[in-house]
Amino acid sequence: MLKRHYHALVLAFQFLTRIPVYKVFSIANAIPSPQVAGKALLYYPVVGAVIGGWLILLPVALNCFGIVISPQIQAALVLALVPVLGRFQAMLLVVHTPYVRGKGLGTELKNQAQAKWVWFWFSSLVVFMLFQNLWLSLVMLLTVGLGLVLMRGLMMQRIDGWTGDTAGASIEVAELLVLLVISMSISMAL
């Protein structure tokens, strides 16, 4: 069972990043079972957290080598939470939207999706965000929800569901919307 989760985590990185995991992890070259493909959805927020963690470590590492970057660029890089929210939104999209194609990895992702994991990740995000700026956290969650409704509506209108490409596009749109809301909030606070 642990091997399935490990494979699902690697598969989530294959789905959501350009990281060449197939070169590093041999399991990435194996054809995933339907259960593994479905479990990959559980790890979408984890992939976002890893991306966000890398963005936090980058300025720290540069600083260790004496490379100083401006506070504005550091602040932009340290927004760890934005990649998590973008991938959480994709998780919501997959769980609550039909898949367009009859076969493929997306079919298994949809068939194996479990709404209870959406609630797990939502609760985890809320608990984490309670320790942040509460108003901004609420606005960010509402923005992700609004982005989901708009993207899902557009997908249903145009192609009657989601594909891997549209799920990827929804991640980018969600991240953009959250970043815009954060910058508008900061501007209004100044």
Secondary structure, DSSP 8 states (H G I E B T S, - for coil): -HHHHHHHHHHHHHHH----HHHH-GGGGS---HHHHHHGGGGHHHHHHHHHHHHHHHHHHHHHTT----HHHHHHHT--HHHHHHHHHHHHHHHHS-BSSSSSHHHHHHHH--HHHHHHHHHHHHHHHHTS-HHHHHHHHHHHHHHHHHHHHHHHHHHSSB-HHHHHHHHHHHHHHHHHHHHHHHHHH-
